[in-house]
């Protein structure tokens, strides 16, 4: 299982709508509206790099109001 974080810049005022749309997808495990350079961060759990590519390119980037994304893949996960 691959864990990835997608940092998203979205159009002003569309944060809530976009996050609510994202969280409905089975691959999105967590989502946050944040401050700073990015507006939304989502945590994904996927089975392969190919699946991650498909989700980011064909699902996340195509949502109306999403201006840009940056994807960060976790090498290791430690939970409390």
N, C-alpha and C positions, 0 to 999 in steps of 0.2 A: 504494500500500500504506500502510495506517495502522498506526502502532505505538501501543499503549496499555499502560498498567500498571494492574492492578487490585490494590488494597490491600484485604485481607480480614481481618475479625475473625471468629474461629471459636471454637467451644466448646473449653474446656480439654481437652487430651488427644487431640484429633482432628486435630491439625496434620499428622502424618505421613500418615494415611489420606487426608485431603482433598488434600494436595499430590500424593500418588501417583495419585489419581483425576484431578486436573487435568492432570497432565503427559502423560496418555494421549491427550489431545485434540490434534488437528492444529494448532489455532489457538494453543495455548500453546507458546511457544518457550523460555521459561525460567521457573523457579519457585524461590522461596526461602522458608524459614521464618526469620522475623526477630524482633527484639526491639522493644519500644516499644508504641505504640498499636495497631499492626496485627500480625497473627500470620503472615500469608502475603502475599507479593507475587508476582504472575505477570506476565510480559511476553507480550502478544498481538500477532500480526500478522494484520490483517484487510483485506479489500478495500474496505470501505465503512463509513460510519457506521451504516447500517442493519444490516449484519452484526454490528458491534460491539454495537449495542443488543440484537439477538437473542441473542447469546452471553451477555452479562452478565445480562440479565433471565431468559432461559429455560434457561440451562445453569449458569452459575456460582452465581447466587442460589438456585437450587433444590436445590443439593447439601445433603444433611442435615448439619447441624453448622455451616453458614455463617450467622453472625449478621448481618453487614453487609458492604457493599462500598463502595469509593470508586474511581472510574475517573479516570485521568489520561491525556490524549491528548498525544502528543509532536508538537510543531510541526516539529522538525528532528532528525535523527539524525546524529551524527558518530561514526565508529568508528576505532579505531586499527589 
